[in-house]
Amino acid sequence: MNGFLGELFGTMILIIIGVGCGATINLNQSYGKTHDWFYVSVAWGLAVTFGVYVAGQFGADGHLNPAVTLSFALFGLFPWSAVGPYLLGQFVGAFIGAAIVLLHYYPHFKATETAAEGNSVGIFATMPSIDNPIFNVLSEIIATFTFIFILLNLGNFTQGLKPLIVGALITTIGLTLGGTTGFALNPARDLGPRLAYTLLPVPHKDSAHWHYAWVPMIGPLVGGVLAAALQVSLH
């Protein structure tokens, strides 16, 4: 239960801060409306940092990400008995976090009437800068491989200042590899908010672009498995 609650609350915090950034920079009459990619990358890095801290306080490992949980489990780095509760916590936490952001910014969603003005699924989930499915999934594989391979060499990343290092890592991935697909790196981070956008009463709702949803699902999972496989083969 501690693992489930830790991953739920940690992922919820991750999404509140990360999707909150998306709402801040996109919605009309927000003080933070901008298109600064550095701002976005830093915000998501800090979102991961504080999500990991919260998860750790509930006794979880602070994965916040099915690509981490599954790749670790496949190579004996995490017990299979805990995989189910972790995944459930991650997806439920992501949905709840997105719902909280919708509530917080509801008047701003009402004030932003079209996707062209900034009210789109891109606040909640990732979309490619150039729509090319093969290269989009390859981008997610490469970015997630880089992230998880480095993560595997950080040791226990819920302790001390390690979550800040993980956040800096996410920011670095965003600044260097995130310009193609928005660096999902995480199936729960994308699927939970995309589902929330689909099901909840978002004012002036546009398409959820489910045709793209497989990319931030499959790419991170493949990238995570490749990273864990390389790590195990080298040790």
Stockholm file with secondary structure:
# STOCKHOLM 1.0

chainA/1-235         MNGFLGELFGTMILIIIGVGCGATINLNQSYGKTHDWFYVSVAWGLAVTFGVYVAGQFGADGHLNPAVTLSFALFGLFPWSAVGPYLLGQFVGAFIGAAIVLLHYYPHFKATETAAEGNSVGIFATMPSIDNPIFNVLSEIIATFTFIFILLNLGNFTQGLKPLIVGALITTIGLTLGGTTGFALNPARDLGPRLAYTLLPVPHKDSAHWHYAWVPMIGPLVGGVLAAALQVSLH
#=GR chainA/1-235 SS CHHHHHHHHHHHHHHHHHHHHHHHHHSTTCTTCCCCHHHHHHHHHHHHHHHHHHHHHTTCCCCCSHHHHHHHHHTTSSCGGGHHHHHHHHHHHHHHHHHHHHHHTHHHHHTCCSTTTTCSGGGTSCCCSSCCHHHHHHHHHHHHHHHHHHHHTSCCTTSTTHHHHHHHHHHHHHHHHTTTTCCCCCHHHHHHHHHHHHHSCCTTCCCCCGGGTHHHHHHHHHHHHHHHHHHHHHC
#=GC SS_cons         CHHHHHHHHHHHHHHHHHHHHHHHHHSTTCTTCCCCHHHHHHHHHHHHHHHHHHHHHTTCCCCCSHHHHHHHHHTTSSCGGGHHHHHHHHHHHHHHHHHHHHHHTHHHHHTCCSTTTTCSGGGTSCCCSSCCHHHHHHHHHHHHHHHHHHHHTSCCTTSTTHHHHHHHHHHHHHHHHTTTTCCCCCHHHHHHHHHHHHHSCCTTCCCCCGGGTHHHHHHHHHHHHHHHHHHHHHC
//
